[in-house]
Structure formats: structure tokens, C-alpha cells
Amino acid sequence: MSKTRNTATASVPDALALAGQVDSTPNMIDGVAFAKLYGEPLFRMPTDLYIPPDALEIFLEAFEGPLDLLLYLIRKQNFNILDIPMAQVTLQYLEYVDQIRVHNLELAAEYLLMAAMLIEIKSRMLLPVRKADTGEEAGDPRAELVRRLLEYEQMKLAAYQIDTLPQLGRDYVRTQIYIEQSIVTRWPEVSAVDLQGAWADVLKRAKLTAHHTISREELSVREHMTGILRRLQSARFVEFADLFDPSRGVPVLIVNFIALLELAKETLIEITQAEAFAPIYVRLSYSPS
């Protein structure tokens, strides 16, 4: 956004009024020239010097735009931004616009648009409130202006906070240190303990990636049923534990037990026990003659 300034002009009447009169300016000021013209030192004021009336300007206030000026007027007088007194603010705003029109007409055009908006809002507040077609009361004419002012104030505060952050080149400089490196490559020293630890890590990773193969063993329940029947044919009673061979492995024991249960289910064998906690015996079932 463009920057504006409110200026006050001060002329130099002595330089204009004293033309043709005796110059009271001393030839030298403490032996030092008071100015230079085209590289040559000047030790006294020229008699034909002309200074335009607007040559000397005093900067009073600087604003970033119409919203910045309007926000400045509201905050300076501690007005409630949600309840802006439009009459006072508009009057002060127009006074400032009249001042900048004297010096910069092109810049004043940007502020005249905001002035027209303030006058419109002020006139709408003077009119009686009308209800809309829906039956609801019309909103506050200042609502849109208040929203723009609050958004602008938030952005201005955020920009100020960002500007306070340290910046390279403004608040600090980046230091550079030159370190001379040797041309000869120096390899790190490795001890036997380091080699031992590295070898242990290799073995550990090898165990983690090793494959475990599970072989498939086909076992037949019918074959074990036949084997149990052959075993019982040669003896009248056989103890339950003698029908199992632990050395053949758990899978064989399980299948053999299932075969024993199938024989009992088909009433081909009898499982007896004389009393509680007594040994369990297995025999062939008696078939009625």
C-alpha cells in the first residue's frame, strides 16, 4: 500500500528578503565550510540564492492507506471499534484528506473513496430503520466497515510480530569458520572387541532371517485301529499305557489315542477300571454267541 504523509511547509524568508541587503553571514564558521556546491566548499551564503516555498517539509504522520488512517483515528481517541461514532470520525477523516489534497492530489483519490463510504454510512444511520421484506430488521450499516478494520488490525499486528523475529543480516550474522583438513586419510582404529561385537551382530541377524521348514507326516487312524486290534488279540487284558509308545513322537500318540476312541465308539473294545485311581485296562469286546 502506498505511504502518505501530512506535511507542513516552512519558507526561508531571510534568503528571499535579504537579497540586495548586506549579508550578515560570517565568512567562515569555525574555519569549516557550511556546504559544498559541485564539490567546492562554500564559506558564505550566496546573494542570489532562491529557495522554493515547499523546499522544507516537516513529516508529521505516515499511514499505509485509508484503513490505517481510520484505525489510527479510532484508537487515538479510545473509541469502541464495534460502536464507532461516525460523525466525529468522518469529520476528522475529511480534515486529513483536505490536507493531503493540497500536496498530493493523486494520493488523495485513494482516501476519497473511503471518505465517500464513511459519508454513506453516516447518512444511512440518520435514516429511520426499515424492516426487510422477510420481516427482519436491517443490519448495522457499520458492520462491513468494522469487519474490514478488525481484519486489517489483525494483519498489522501479525506483520509487527513477524518483524520482531530475528532476521539474518539485520539482527545477526552467520559466522563461517574455515577448518583446514589434512590430505592424508585417517582410518579409525578397530580393536578386537569391536570385531567380536560386529561378528555377534552378523550371527544374530542370520538367525533372525533363517527359514524354519515344517515337514508333513501323514498318519492314518485306520492303520492305528488295526494295530490296536492285533495287539489285543494276543492278550486278554492290556494296560492302557502299554498301547502307546512315547518314542514315536507326539503326533503318533495323538493319532493312536484317536484310534482307541474310535474303537470304543464302535464297541470293538472295552475300557475297564476296577476302582477309582486303579489301572485302566483295555480288552476286546465279547460278542454274543
GINORHU-V795163 format. One record per residue. N is the residue number from 0. RES is the residue in three letters. OMEGA is omega in whole degrees, 0 to 359 (none if undefined). Layout:
N & RES & OMEGA
N & RES & OMEGA
This chain:
0 & MET & 183
1 & SER & 177
2 & LYS & 180
3 & THR & 179
4 & ARG & 174
5 & ASN & 189
6 & THR & 173
7 & ALA & 186
8 & THR & 177
9 & ALA & 179
10 & SER & 177
11 & VAL & 185
12 & PRO & 183
13 & ASP & 182
14 & ALA & 181
15 & LEU & 186
16 & ALA & 185
17 & LEU & 178
18 & ALA & 182
19 & GLY & 178
20 & GLN & 180
21 & VAL & 179
22 & ASP & 181
23 & SER & 180
24 & THR & 180
25 & PRO & 180
26 & ASN & 181
27 & MET & 177
28 & ILE & 181
29 & ASP & 177
30 & GLY & 183
31 & VAL & 177
32 & ALA & 182
33 & PHE & 179
34 & ALA & 176
35 & LYS & 179
36 & LEU & 184
37 & TYR & 178
38 & GLY & 180
39 & GLU & 180
40 & PRO & 176
41 & LEU & 180
42 & PHE & 177
43 & ARG & 182
44 & MET & 176
45 & PRO & 181
46 & THR & 181
47 & ASP & 182
48 & LEU & 178
49 & TYR & 178
50 & ILE & 179
51 & PRO & 182
52 & PRO & 182
53 & ASP & 181
54 & ALA & 182
55 & LEU & 181
56 & GLU & 178
57 & ILE & 181
58 & PHE & 182
59 & LEU & 181
60 & GLU & 177
61 & ALA & 181
62 & PHE & 182
63 & GLU & 181
64 & GLY & 182
65 & PRO & 180
66 & LEU & 179
67 & ASP & 178
68 & LEU & 181
69 & LEU & 178
70 & LEU & 178
71 & TYR & 180
72 & LEU & 181
73 & ILE & 183
74 & ARG & 182
75 & LYS & 183
76 & GLN & 176
77 & ASN & 175
78 & PHE & 174
79 & ASN & 185
80 & ILE & 177
81 & LEU & 179
82 & ASP & 186
83 & ILE & 172
84 & PRO & 189
85 & MET & 183
86 & ALA & 182
87 & GLN & 183
88 & VAL & 180
89 & THR & 180
90 & LEU & 180
91 & GLN & 180
92 & TYR & 180
93 & LEU & 177
94 & GLU & 179
95 & TYR & 180
96 & VAL & 178
97 & ASP & 180
98 & GLN & 183
99 & ILE & 177
100 & ARG & 181
101 & VAL & 187
102 & HIS & 185
103 & ASN & 183
104 & LEU & 180
105 & GLU & 179
106 & LEU & 181
107 & ALA & 180
108 & ALA & 178
109 & GLU & 180
110 & TYR & 179
111 & LEU & 178
112 & LEU & 176
113 & MET & 178
114 & ALA & 178
115 & ALA & 178
116 & MET & 179
117 & LEU & 179
118 & ILE & 179
119 & GLU & 179
120 & ILE & 179
121 & LYS & 180
122 & SER & 179
123 & ARG & 178
124 & MET & 179
125 & LEU & 180
126 & LEU & 177
127 & PRO & 183
128 & VAL & 178
129 & ARG & 177
130 & LYS & 180
131 & ALA & 180
132 & ASP & 179
133 & THR & 181
134 & GLY & 181
135 & GLU & 179
136 & GLU & 180
137 & ALA & 182
138 & GLY & 179
139 & ASP & 179
140 & PRO & 182
141 & ARG & 188
142 & ALA & 181
143 & GLU & 179
144 & LEU & 179
145 & VAL & 180
146 & ARG & 179
147 & ARG & 179
148 & LEU & 180
149 & LEU & 178
150 & GLU & 180
151 & TYR & 180
152 & GLU & 178
153 & GLN & 179
154 & MET & 179
155 & LYS & 178
156 & LEU & 178
157 & ALA & 178
158 & ALA & 179
159 & TYR & 179
160 & GLN & 177
161 & ILE & 181
162 & ASP & 179
163 & THR & 179
164 & LEU & 179
165 & PRO & 181
166 & GLN & 179
167 & LEU & 181
168 & GLY & 178
169 & ARG & 183
170 & ASP & 179
171 & TYR & 179
172 & VAL & 180
173 & ARG & 181
174 & THR & 178
175 & GLN & 181
176 & ILE & 179
177 & TYR & 179
178 & ILE & 179
179 & GLU & 181
180 & GLN & 180
181 & SER & 180
182 & ILE & 181
183 & VAL & 180
184 & THR & 179
185 & ARG & 179
186 & TRP & 180
187 & PRO & 179
188 & GLU & 182
189 & VAL & 180
190 & SER & 180
191 & ALA & 179
192 & VAL & 177
193 & ASP & 178
194 & LEU & 179
195 & GLN & 178
196 & GLY & 178
197 & ALA & 179
198 & TRP & 178
199 & ALA & 177
200 & ASP & 178
201 & VAL & 179
202 & LEU & 180
203 & LYS & 178
204 & ARG & 179
205 & ALA & 179
206 & LYS & 181
207 & LEU & 182
208 & THR & 180
209 & ALA & 181
210 & HIS & 178
211 & HIS & 183
212 & THR & 178
213 & ILE & 180
214 & SER & 182
215 & ARG & 180
216 & GLU & 181
217 & GLU & 180
218 & LEU & 183
219 & SER & 178
220 & VAL & 181
221 & ARG & 179
222 & GLU & 178
223 & HIS & 175
224 & MET & 178
225 & THR & 180
226 & GLY & 179
227 & ILE & 180
228 & LEU & 178
229 & ARG & 179
230 & ARG & 182
231 & LEU & 180
232 & GLN & 182
233 & SER & 181
234 & ALA & 180
235 & ARG & 177
236 & PHE & 176
237 & VAL & 180
238 & GLU & 186
239 & PHE & 183
240 & ALA & 182
241 & ASP & 179
242 & LEU & 184
243 & PHE & 179
244 & ASP & 183
245 & PRO & 183
246 & SER & 182
247 & ARG & 176
248 & GLY & 182
249 & VAL & 181
250 & PRO & 180
251 & VAL & 179
252 & LEU & 181
253 & ILE & 180
254 & VAL & 179
255 & ASN & 178
256 & PHE & 177
257 & ILE & 178
258 & ALA & 178
259 & LEU & 179
260 & LEU & 178
261 & GLU & 178
262 & LEU & 178
263 & ALA & 180
264 & LYS & 181
265 & GLU & 178
266 & THR & 175
267 & LEU & 178
268 & ILE & 176
269 & GLU & 178
270 & ILE & 187
271 & THR & 177
272 & GLN & 186
273 & ALA & 180
274 & GLU & 181
275 & ALA & 180
276 & PHE & 177
277 & ALA & 178
278 & PRO & 180
279 & ILE & 181
280 & TYR & 179
281 & VAL & 177
282 & ARG & 177
283 & LEU & 180
284 & SER & 178
285 & TYR & 177
286 & SER & 180
287 & PRO & 182
288 & SER & none
